[in-house]
């Protein structure tokens, strides 16, 4: 019987791999999913080193950004479920302003169009409490028997990076679900008086990411932004700007933060903060702009947009959608009237749904995902046909849906 020398065969295969030009190897492997790249690292020492380099991570991320439209119906759904409502006879503390969480779940799902309806298909779910617990309990200064006794808040993720806040330890945690790596950021000096706007990641050789927090004075006369820079592992402060921040909603679009302020004279505008350059700017609203009862900034097919809600007939409301068709050109604001959105059977009287995200499936009409109290609904913007996606959460939970999700190999270690 002929004996096969496996070591020789393995050595030969490794030599063949190494004979392929490095740039060609990277060009081939950048087309793989994050999961397959992670599986490819153990092939050999050279691949393990190559697939961890900033150059490859940048190539892979940029390729994923280019291909995101190939699967426009891919979403990440962040759901929180509280163990009990806040207060309940306990003395009020600063971080008691929200419920305590017993479950924080990342739900990855896709939308599929069947012959009869739109269906949400859950691809995977991850309860991240174990990760948060292992990070936070060692540094917890108070006696927390369970993580549900701590104030946990999540911030809108950007292409795979998720930011969590812990009121117990006064820490901000970055998490990459694709690699399951996490990082606890240095303590923020104004943890309880500020609010986190979001995280931004630049795919360059430094693999830099930033986290932004908005700080205002007690009378809302001024605001400033504090920035965490991963390359420096420290916080710094932007210059002080005068005005009153009047909306909870912040949009990160094309590397620019957008939020709404009043300048003190009653005039409202959209303030911009460039994440890379760290410079402020602003946009005027259209001349016919009227503030409704619910204002939110959104990404409409890559364009800056905002919606105004006007209450009509108990559980229905109409919306005005304003789209800046040419970014930075205030004259390009275009109005599109939507609705009525029928929430009958899903909302209590005077209940409203919150617009979460626009998306457009291949060869289909635009859809708008809306959270209506405990339910997640989709509306076809052409026919206003309503679909219950059966992605529910409890009444006091909060929810974020991110369309066109792109994963990243960015290491947080």
Residue pairs with C-beta under 8 A, 6 or more apart in sequence:
14 44
17 25
17 43
17 44
17 46
17 47
18 44
18 46
22 50
25 47
25 50
26 50
26 55
26 56
26 59
27 59
29 37
29 40
29 51
29 56
29 60
30 56
30 59
30 60
30 63
31 63
32 40
32 60
33 407
34 60
34 178
34 179
34 407
34 408
34 409
35 178
37 51
37 60
37 409
38 179
38 409
40 47
40 51
41 47
41 48
41 51
41 52
42 48
50 56
51 409
52 411
54 204
54 205
54 206
54 207
55 205
56 409
57 203
57 207
57 408
57 409
57 410
57 411
58 203
58 204
58 205
58 207
60 408
60 409
61 159
61 203
61 406
61 408
61 409
61 410
62 203
64 406
64 407
64 408
65 159
65 406
68 404
68 405
68 406
69 404
71 110
72 359
72 360
72 361
72 362
72 403
72 404
73 110
73 111
73 112
73 359
73 361
74 108
74 110
74 403
74 404
74 405
75 108
75 109
75 110
75 111
75 357
75 359
75 401
75 402
75 403
75 405
76 106
76 107
76 108
76 157
76 401
76 402
76 405
77 106
77 107
77 108
77 109
77 376
77 391
77 399
77 400
77 401
77 402
78 104
78 105
78 106
78 107
78 154
78 157
78 162
78 399
78 400
78 401
78 402
79 103
79 104
79 105
79 107
79 391
79 393
79 397
79 399
80 101
80 103
80 104
80 105
80 152
80 154
80 393
80 397
80 398
80 399
81 101
81 102
81 103
81 104
81 105
81 393
81 394
81 397
82 99
82 100
82 101
82 102
82 394
82 396
82 397
83 99
83 100
83 101
83 102
83 148
84 99
84 100
85 99
85 396
86 96
86 97
86 98
86 99
86 100
87 96
90 96
94 167
94 192
95 151
95 167
95 168
95 192
96 151
98 151
98 153
99 396
99 397
100 148
100 149
100 150
100 151
100 152
101 147
101 148
101 152
102 148
103 127
103 129
104 127
104 128
104 129
104 132
104 152
104 154
104 164
105 125
105 126
105 127
105 128
106 125
106 126
106 128
106 162
106 177
107 122
107 124
107 125
107 391
108 122
108 123
108 124
108 125
108 405
109 120
109 121
109 122
109 123
109 391
110 120
110 121
110 123
111 118
111 119
111 120
111 121
111 359
111 361
111 367
111 378
111 389
112 118
112 119
112 121
113 119
113 361
113 364
117 387
118 367
118 378
118 387
118 389
120 376
120 389
120 390
120 391
122 391
126 177
128 175
128 177
129 147
131 175
131 180
131 182
132 147
132 152
132 164
132 166
132 173
133 147
135 171
135 173
135 182
135 184
136 147
136 150
136 166
136 168
136 169
136 171
136 173
136 184
137 144
137 147
139 169
139 171
139 184
140 150
140 168
140 169
141 168
141 169
142 168
144 150
144 168
149 168
150 166
150 167
150 168
150 169
151 165
151 166
151 167
151 168
152 164
152 165
152 166
152 167
153 164
153 165
153 167
153 196
154 162
154 163
154 164
154 165
154 400
155 162
155 163
155 164
155 165
155 196
155 197
155 198
155 199
156 163
156 198
156 250
156 252
156 400
156 402
157 163
157 199
157 400
157 402
158 198
158 199
158 200
158 201
158 252
159 201
159 405
159 406
159 407
159 408
160 176
160 177
160 178
160 405
160 406
160 407
160 408
160 410
161 174
161 175
161 176
161 199
161 201
161 209
161 408
161 410
162 174
162 175
162 176
162 177
162 199
163 172
163 173
163 174
163 175
163 196
163 198
163 199
163 211
164 172
164 173
164 175
165 171
165 172
165 173
165 191
165 196
166 172
166 173
167 191
167 192
170 187
170 188
170 191
170 192
171 184
171 185
171 187
172 184
172 185
172 188
172 191
172 196
172 211
172 228
173 182
173 183
173 184
173 185
174 182
174 183
174 185
174 199
174 209
174 211
174 412
175 181
175 182
175 412
176 182
176 408
176 410
176 411
176 412
177 407
178 407
178 408
178 409
179 409
179 410
179 411
179 412
181 411
181 412
181 413
182 412
183 412
183 413
185 211
185 228
186 228
186 233
186 234
186 235
188 194
188 213
188 226
188 228
188 235
189 235
190 213
190 215
190 226
193 215
193 216
194 213
194 214
194 215
194 216
194 226
195 213
195 214
196 211
196 212
196 213
196 214
197 212
197 213
197 214
197 225
197 250
197 252
197 257
197 259
198 211
198 212
198 250
198 252
198 257
199 209
199 210
199 211
199 212
200 209
200 210
200 211
200 212
200 252
200 255
200 257
200 275
200 276
201 208
201 209
201 408
201 410
202 208
202 209
202 255
202 275
202 276
203 408
206 231
207 230
207 410
207 411
208 229
208 230
208 231
209 230
209 410
210 227
210 228
210 229
210 230
210 275
211 227
211 228
212 225
212 226
212 227
212 228
212 257
212 273
212 275
213 225
213 226
213 228
214 223
214 224
214 225
214 245
214 250
214 259
215 223
215 224
215 225
215 226
216 222
216 223
216 244
216 245
217 223
220 244
220 245
221 242
221 244
221 264
222 240
222 241
222 242
222 243
223 240
223 241
223 243
223 244
223 245
223 261
224 237
224 238
224 239
224 240
224 241
225 237
225 238
225 257
225 273
226 235
226 236
226 237
226 238
227 235
227 236
227 237
227 238
227 278
228 234
228 235
229 235
229 236
238 273
238 278
238 280
239 280
241 271
241 280
242 263
242 264
243 261
243 262
243 263
243 264
243 271
244 261
244 262
244 264
245 259
245 260
245 261
246 260
246 261
246 262
246 268
247 259
247 260
247 295
247 296
247 297
249 259
249 260
249 295
249 296
249 297
250 257
250 258
250 259
250 297
251 257
251 258
251 259
251 297
251 298
251 299
251 304
252 258
252 275
253 299
253 304
254 327
255 274
255 275
255 276
256 272
256 273
256 274
256 275
257 272
257 273
257 275
258 270
258 271
258 272
258 297
258 304
259 270
259 271
259 297
260 268
260 269
260 270
260 271
260 295
260 297
261 268
261 269
261 270
261 271
262 268
263 269
268 285
268 289
268 291
269 282
269 283
269 284
269 285
270 282
270 283
270 285
270 297
270 304
270 306
271 280
271 281
271 282
272 280
272 281
272 282
272 283
273 279
273 280
273 281
274 281
283 304
283 324
283 328
283 330
284 330
285 322
285 333
286 322
286 330
286 333
286 335
288 335
289 322
290 308
291 308
292 308
292 309
292 310
292 319
292 320
293 309
293 310
293 311
293 352
294 307
294 308
294 309
294 317
294 352
294 354
295 306
295 307
295 308
295 309
296 306
296 307
296 354
296 355
297 304
297 305
297 306
298 305
298 306
298 307
298 355
298 357
298 358
299 305
299 357
299 358
299 403
300 321
300 323
300 358
301 358
301 360
301 366
303 323
303 324
303 325
303 327
304 323
304 324
304 327
305 321
305 322
305 323
305 324
305 358
306 321
306 322
307 319
307 320
307 321
307 322
307 338
307 355
308 319
308 320
308 322
309 317
309 318
309 319
309 352
310 317
310 318
310 319
310 320
311 317
311 350
311 352
312 318
312 340
313 340
314 349
314 350
315 342
315 343
315 344
315 346
315 347
315 348
315 349
315 350
315 351
316 339
316 340
316 341
316 342
316 343
316 344
317 339
317 340
317 341
317 343
317 352
317 353
318 337
318 338
318 339
318 340
318 341
319 337
319 338
319 339
319 341
319 355
320 335
320 336
320 337
320 338
321 335
321 336
321 337
321 338
322 333
322 334
322 335
322 336
323 333
323 334
323 336
324 330
324 332
324 333
324 334
325 332
325 333
325 334
326 332
338 368
338 381
339 384
340 384
341 353
341 370
341 379
341 384
341 386
342 384
342 386
343 351
343 352
343 353
343 372
343 377
346 353
346 372
346 373
346 374
346 375
346 377
346 388
347 353
347 372
347 373
348 373
351 372
351 373
352 372
353 370
353 371
353 372
353 373
353 377
354 370
354 371
354 372
355 368
355 369
355 370
356 369
356 370
356 371
356 376
356 399
356 400
356 401
357 368
357 369
357 401
357 402
357 403
358 366
358 367
358 368
358 369
358 403
359 366
359 367
359 369
359 403
359 404
360 366
360 367
361 367
365 380
365 381
365 382
365 383
366 380
366 381
366 382
367 378
367 379
367 380
367 381
368 378
368 379
368 381
369 376
369 377
369 378
369 389
369 401
369 403
370 376
370 377
370 378
370 379
371 377
371 399
371 401
373 395
374 392
374 393
374 394
374 395
375 388
375 392
376 388
376 389
376 390
376 391
376 392
376 399
376 401
377 386
377 387
377 388
377 389
378 386
378 387
378 389
379 385
379 386
379 387
380 387
393 399
